[in-house]
Amino acid sequence: ANAGCFDVAVALQADYFVATPIDMRDVGAAMGGGQGGRFVYLSDANDAFGFTNGFYLGPPRAVAAVMGRLDAAAAGQLDTSRDYERLLKSAFELLGIERRVSRLAVFKVRANCGVHWQGIGNPCPRTRREKRHHRCLRRNRFDHVLDGSVAAVMRVQQVHRALVDLLRGRGNCACGPRIDAGLVLAAAAAAANASGGGALSARCSEVRECWMADVALARGTMAFG
């Protein structure tokens, strides 16, 4: 009802931690779309069989339409045969709204305080079944992390590590004190400074190697069975 009062709408799921700033180019595009804009920016961290749920940015009426999709689902107008991501994609299709991908990096914080960088936190599936499901090594998983560079991926990885350390020992993240993003980002910056900005844990080294493999694959110089 109040969509006409605002230029841009942003919606974020309660269990998401935003690890990078919102791209102001996305904000500018949403503002330029005006009230009649028919697109919404989403993350692509965990598309599964559809579109990633949890972060929405766009013209207010378009965001509101997508956020009201459960009414259409209750009326049997959406595809509920697979997963929640497929339901979200079918809402975009039903409404005629374009999905655009944001370079925002987000972590999902579980009720047990587990921190997951979906689609990237476990970048190297080992078994044939995992490769078939995740397709991690078959496409570039990191090209929408900031500018897509190794340095950018490493910076986000340091934020992930800092958040994991902050929540270690906390038994329940479903309620209680909110997570102080300032503390997380300060800890990540301190870790980077202490190592000259380039220290890679074994986990980070794995991410870097996968990123380089994905880049090689995107350029057609490597093949995976």
C-alpha positions in Angstrom: 0.0 0.0 0.0 3.0 2.3 0.7 5.0 1.3 -2.3 4.6 4.7 -4.0 6.3 6.4 -1.0 9.7 4.7 -1.6 12.2 4.4 -4.5 13.8 1.1 -3.5 12.7 -1.8 -1.3 15.2 -4.2 0.4 14.1 -7.3 2.2 16.3 -9.7 4.1 15.6 -13.0 5.8 16.2 -13.1 9.5 18.8 -15.8 9.5 21.1 -14.1 6.9 24.3 -12.3 7.7 25.3 -9.8 5.0 29.0 -10.2 4.5 29.5 -7.4 1.8 28.0 -4.0 1.2 24.9 -3.8 -1.1 26.1 -2.9 -4.6 25.0 0.7 -5.2 24.7 -0.1 -8.9 21.8 -2.4 -8.0 20.2 0.4 -6.0 20.7 2.8 -8.8 19.1 0.4 -11.3 16.2 -0.2 -9.0 15.6 3.5 -8.6 15.9 4.0 -12.4 13.3 1.3 -12.9 10.7 3.5 -11.3 7.4 2.3 -9.7 6.7 0.1 -12.8 10.0 -1.7 -12.8 9.5 -5.5 -13.2 12.8 -6.9 -11.8 14.2 -8.0 -8.4 17.8 -8.6 -7.4 18.4 -11.9 -5.6 21.5 -13.7 -4.4 22.5 -16.9 -6.3 24.1 -18.6 -3.4 21.8 -21.5 -3.3 19.6 -21.7 -6.4 19.0 -25.4 -6.1 16.0 -26.1 -8.4 15.0 -22.4 -8.7 16.0 -19.0 -7.2 17.8 -18.3 -3.9 15.5 -17.1 -1.1 16.5 -14.6 1.5 17.6 -11.3 -0.1 15.4 -9.1 -2.3 16.2 -5.6 -3.7 14.2 -3.8 -6.4 11.4 -1.5 -7.2 8.9 -1.6 -4.3 5.9 -3.0 -6.1 8.0 -5.8 -7.7 9.5 -6.8 -4.4 6.1 -6.7 -2.7 4.6 -8.9 -5.4 7.2 -11.5 -5.0 7.0 -11.4 -1.2 3.3 -12.0 -1.4 3.8 -15.3 -3.3 2.4 -17.6 -0.6 -1.1 -16.4 -1.5 -0.5 -17.7 -5.1 0.9 -20.9 -3.7 -2.2 -21.5 -1.5 -4.3 -21.0 -4.6 -2.3 -23.8 -6.4 -0.8 -21.4 -8.9 2.9 -22.1 -8.1 5.1 -25.2 -8.5 5.5 -26.8 -5.1 6.8 -30.1 -6.4 10.5 -29.7 -5.6 11.8 -27.2 -3.1 11.3 -23.7 -1.8 13.7 -22.3 -4.4 11.6 -23.7 -7.2 8.5 -22.2 -5.6 10.2 -18.8 -5.6 11.2 -19.2 -9.3 7.7 -20.1 -10.3 6.4 -16.9 -8.6 8.7 -14.8 -10.7 7.5 -16.7 -13.8 3.8 -16.3 -12.8 4.2 -12.6 -12.1 6.4 -11.8 -15.2 9.2 -10.4 -13.0 12.8 -10.6 -14.1 15.3 -12.1 -11.7 18.6 -10.3 -11.6 21.6 -11.5 -9.6 23.3 -9.3 -6.9 27.0 -9.6 -6.1 26.1 -9.4 -2.4 27.6 -12.2 -0.3 25.5 -13.6 2.5 25.9 -16.3 5.1 23.1 -18.4 6.5 23.2 -18.6 10.3 21.5 -21.7 11.5 19.6 -21.9 14.9 22.5 -24.0 16.2 24.9 -21.1 15.2 26.4 -22.9 12.3 27.5 -20.5 9.6 27.1 -21.5 6.0 28.3 -19.7 2.9 25.9 -21.6 0.7 27.3 -22.8 -2.7 30.8 -21.7 -1.8 31.4 -22.7 1.8 31.9 -26.3 0.6 33.3 -25.6 -2.9 34.9 -29.0 -3.8 32.4 -31.9 -3.8 34.3 -35.1 -3.7 31.8 -37.8 -4.6 30.1 -38.3 -8.0 26.7 -37.7 -6.4 27.9 -34.4 -4.9 29.3 -33.3 -8.2 26.1 -34.2 -10.0 23.9 -32.3 -7.4 26.0 -29.2 -6.8 27.8 -28.8 -10.1 30.4 -26.9 -8.3 33.3 -27.7 -10.5 31.3 -27.3 -13.7 30.8 -23.5 -13.6 32.3 -20.5 -12.0 30.9 -20.3 -8.5 32.7 -17.1 -7.5 32.1 -14.7 -10.4 29.3 -12.9 -8.4 31.4 -12.3 -5.3 32.1 -8.6 -5.5 34.4 -8.2 -8.5 35.0 -12.0 -8.8 38.7 -11.7 -8.0 40.6 -14.1 -5.8 41.3 -11.2 -3.4 37.6 -10.5 -3.1 36.8 -14.1 -2.3 39.5 -14.2 0.3 38.1 -11.1 2.0 34.7 -12.6 2.3 36.3 -15.9 3.5 37.9 -13.9 6.3 34.6 -12.4 7.3 33.2 -15.9 7.4 36.0 -17.1 9.7 35.5 -14.1 12.0 31.7 -14.8 12.3 32.3 -18.5 13.0 34.8 -17.5 15.8 32.4 -15.0 17.2 29.6 -17.5 17.5 31.7 -20.4 18.7 30.3 -21.6 22.0 27.0 -19.9 21.6 24.3 -22.7 21.9 21.4 -21.0 20.3 21.2 -18.3 17.6 17.5 -18.5 17.1 17.0 -15.9 19.7 19.0 -13.8 22.2 21.5 -10.9 21.5 21.8 -9.8 17.9 25.1 -10.4 16.0 27.2 -7.2 16.0 28.3 -6.9 12.4 30.8 -4.3 13.4 32.7 -6.8 15.6 32.7 -9.4 12.8 34.1 -7.0 10.2 36.7 -5.5 12.7 37.9 -9.0 13.5 38.2 -9.9 9.8 40.2 -6.7 9.1 42.5 -7.4 12.1 43.2 -10.9 10.8 44.0 -9.6 7.4 46.3 -6.8 8.7 48.1 -9.2 11.0 49.0 -11.4 8.1 49.8 -8.6 5.6 46.4 -9.2 4.0 47.2 -12.5 2.5 47.3 -15.3 5.0 45.3 -18.3 3.8 44.2 -21.0 6.2 43.9 -24.5 4.8 40.2 -23.7 4.2 41.0 -20.5 2.3 43.6 -22.3 0.2 41.0 -24.8 -0.8 38.7 -22.0 -1.8 41.4 -20.3 -3.8 42.3 -23.6 -5.6 38.7 -24.2 -6.5 38.3 -20.6 -7.7 41.3 -21.0 -10.0 39.9 -24.3 -11.3 36.6 -22.7 -12.0 38.2 -19.8 -13.9 40.2 -22.3 -16.0 37.1 -24.3 -16.7 35.2 -21.1 -17.7 38.0 -20.3 -20.2 37.8 -23.8 -21.6 41.2 -24.9 -20.5 40.2 -27.7 -18.1 37.7 -30.5 -18.1 36.2 -32.5 -15.3 34.8 -36.0 -15.6 
